[in-house]
Amino acid sequence: MLKTRAGNRGRHRTGAEPVPGRPPDDMPTDYLPGYEQARAIDPEMASRYVAHTLIGDPLAEAAVDDLAAVDRAEAARFMDLGMRGESRALKAAPASLREFFGDAERQPEWLDHEAFAPGIRAFHRNSYIILMAFVTGVLIEGFTTNISRSFMLTGRVRDKGVRRLGQNNRHMTEIFFPGGLDRQGDGWKLSVRIRIVHARLRRLLNDSQEWDAKAWGTPISSAHLGFAIAAFSARLLKHTKTLGASYTEEERKSFMDVWRYSGYLMGIPETILFRDMQEALQLYDIGVMCEPEPSIDSIAMAHCLINSAPLIAGTENPSARRELARYVYRVSTGLIGKRSAESLGYPKVPVFGAVGWFRFQARLGAVLDGVIPGRRARSSFNRFGYLLAGSTYDVGGIDYRLPDHVYAERTDW
């Protein structure tokens, strides 16, 4: 296959390189107990993980600092121009923003757009199962880390859970759309937008008196983003298989490739960005060991996401919403395990049969698609409609305005 090659990104993406096998001297205190446990399993990965709890995204942060001095409407216009690749029109923009987009457009030597096709086909074939596993499994697991503190402090899930869940679905749908990760694709633009929004929130949180850097490290750190992308890819494959999805080896690798490039566009340093499924699973396991026990923020995030799921599904009747949320809790417990569910304060629900019944329905549907004329086409259409219905699409297109206050409810949109 034809591969697109370009120079690797420089060290400016990470700001500081972690020392292999040695934790940073100023390791956040929340990670001290877990690091000792993780070091006994994989000292190199454990040291790399905790080192990245202190690393943000200097290049993106410089750009948002300069944009903060510009009128918000003008800053949004610069962002729109940059996203559309109109570099000549960006001459009046801050130099740091031009450098940011130049960095985003540099393609890693491992990038192979043609290799995304099998993963994209597998995503759309299993999309309903993937969305269920995403909500009930990997999003919950991702927010068991200290990244939940960032999102709870800003209120971006606490107050806007349905919209946030829809945005996550939209991003995943777009990166798995054919051509979505091409330079002009919405998957590319949304991934880069996530990077710049994270940088802005990182600055706002660092300036907030509520952020305890000594205990928690850098807000929305590279460690947490590397952990999240490993969960969104490798753990998602694991959970969807449990729920009845099927993949070939080529599809699994391709699925991982799509998420890896999206993570790269989101600004995750290659020193903490997985290379393959095995490394992603190891990163996830070591990250779980290094992270402290789920905080009250993690617990609140988990319940907010699960109770937002029925609204995303279009269920408005209160009693029906409660019943669907109860079912989501059952499936989630089956995926993340009873111990994790208890640590997140899940209600005591009967777990037996929930995952098995979902898996049976998924596999029965796949069999029927193969034997009933026209059913496969109708199923594909329905699955795509479900993807769109569960995703957030703004009438005016992608919004490139950046938050101007640490609290979501006080941001002037």
ABEGO torsion letter per residue (X at the ends): XBBBBBBBBBAAAAGBBBBBGBBBAABBAAAAAAAAAAAAABAAAAAAAAAAAABBBAAAAAAAAAAAABBAAAAAAAAAAAAAGBAAAAAABBAAAAAAAAAAABBBAABBAAAAAAAAAAAAAAAAAAAAAAAABAAAAAAABAAAAAAAAAGAAAAAAAAAAAAAAAAAAAAABBGAABAABAAAAAAAAAAAAAAAAAAAAAABAABBAAAAEBBGBAAAAAAAAAAAAAAAAAAAAAAGBBBBAAAAAAAAAAAAAAAAAAGBBAAABBABAAAAAAAAAAAAAABBBBBAAAAAAAAAAAAAAAAAAGBABAAAAAAAAAAAAAAAAAAAEAAAAAAAGBBBBBABGAAAAAAAAAAAAAAAAAABBGAAAAAAAAAAAAAAAABBBBAAEBBABBBABABAAABBX
